[in-house]
Amino acid sequence: MEAVELLTLGTAIIVFLAIFRRGTRTRRPHHDRRAIRISDPAVARRALIDHADGFSNRPMPPFPAGRPVTHGIASAPYGPFWRALRSNLAADILRRSRLGVLEPLEREATEALVAGLTSQAVAGNGDSVVVPRNTIHSAVFALIARLCFGDDDAMDARVDLGAMVQTQQEFLESFVVTRASPERSWLERLLLQRRRHAGIFDRVDDVFIPAVVAARRRRQSSSQHDNGGGLRSHIDSLLELHVPNNNNEDDERARRLLTDQEVAFLVWEFLGGGTLSVVACLEWTLAHLAAEPEIQSKLYHEAAGAHQDNEVSMAYDQQRLPYLHAVVTESLRLHPPTPFATRDVPADGIAAVALSEIGSAAPVSFVLGDIGRDRKAWTDPDEFRPERFLEGGQGEGVSLVPGPKTTEIKMMPFGAGRRHCPGVAMGMSHIKCFLAELVRGFEWAPPADGGGATDFAEVDGFRKMMKTPLRVRITPRSPM
């Protein structure tokens, strides 16, 4: 087995060297077949919306560690199998009409988060400085896990949430540590990431398949699978789903149930996608609010006033809380959770013609952070100004997910086209819910210990995270 691993790695290195040498013969980035980076919003619109069909596949990593994974919503090839997975997600747990069912779950999660931060501040013996990332992650993950597995007590006993969180952190760190090591050579970074990736999907099997098996047994022993008519768990929807076999969408006889391994990976993907984007956005937004007390004060008065008037819905309607929506949208413009929207482009056909930069098959990365800071679209694009998205501002009416009717793209924090993030509505509900309660419960400020200004340096990994976890002083607010 060790010899096979060495042979595989050696082959990968040889291929990488061949591509590297070919790519360095020219300084022009569009001839570099390893990566074509697009930062122009007009080019992004032409590709992802005008020629959506040609930009609907995501490339696999060039040197996948372990087995290639092609049965996730993010990684499956565009086609009948992928459409079945995405339709199931959109029609079930992510359906907009069901977001109201989230309200009690979100309320419990935010209460737990506020209590956790309060305990940290008290434990500081008068020093109310906290590093909230892990506490936020725990609260958000617990919420997403309830959506995924339901509230069945017997199921909870068979789900190792601690091990699930660990697999997430290992996967995230495998990207962050590698990208945050510019002093290493390309070969050192390649070997480091391969070591950190080694066996990750095997561990996903070990941790998640027992939960899948437990869910199947629970379903067999009970006729009640929909949580009493409320929000059905995501794992139940996956266990019921029939997907096309042999990529045949029309032949009903060719449909099959998902395997335990496929369900396990989809559950892992759901937990990671639903948790990490929310955590990243909350940390970035709190950092800006701590640095901008006037903006924080405006947000506090809106959130506290709505709460006092019993107008707060956990869906956080944009019309009733416009400044909350503006603050979150501005944070997403500056810090899109996913650094890149990456697509495969075929060697021929309309997709290759859509971009003059492409002359042959290549992966294309649309740099979401650059697109959201385009100087042709925004005044002072690097400044945090939520007022952009209020009535009369440059961002009024700008959609988080550009669609076919979009005349120009100004930002696309959740991607665009066929493969945009399907969980935008639920993710925004979670972000607004947590943020409103955190600002209503605490005043956020930089530490008073002379530590200097907040470090807004970022690192592009699986998610765009703060390179240095936010360190901030929190003070409980008195009720209005």
Secondary structure as UniProt FT lines:
FT   HELIX           2..23
FT   TURN            24..25
FT   HELIX           29..31
FT   TURN            33..34
FT   STRAND          36..38
FT   HELIX           41..45
FT   HELIX           46..50
FT   HELIX           52..55
FT   TURN            73..75
FT   TURN            78..79
FT   HELIX           80..91
FT   TURN            92..94
FT   HELIX           96..102
FT   HELIX           103..123
FT   TURN            124..126
FT   STRAND          129..130
FT   HELIX           133..149
FT   HELIX           153..158
FT   HELIX           161..179
FT   TURN            182..183
FT   HELIX           186..197
FT   TURN            198..199
FT   HELIX           200..221
FT   TURN            227..229
FT   HELIX           234..240
FT   STRAND          242..244
FT   TURN            246..247
FT   HELIX           252..254
FT   STRAND          255..257
FT   HELIX           260..291
FT   HELIX           293..308
FT   TURN            309..310
FT   TURN            314..315
FT   TURN            318..320
FT   HELIX           322..334
FT   STRAND          340..345
FT   HELIX           350..354
FT   TURN            356..357
FT   STRAND          362..367
FT   HELIX           368..372
FT   TURN            375..377
FT   TURN            381..382
FT   HELIX           386..389
FT   TURN            391..392
FT   TURN            394..397
FT   TURN            404..405
FT   TURN            413..414
FT   HELIX           417..419
FT   TURN            422..423
FT   HELIX           424..441
FT   STRAND          442..445
FT   STRAND          458..460
FT   STRAND          464..466
FT   STRAND          472..476
//
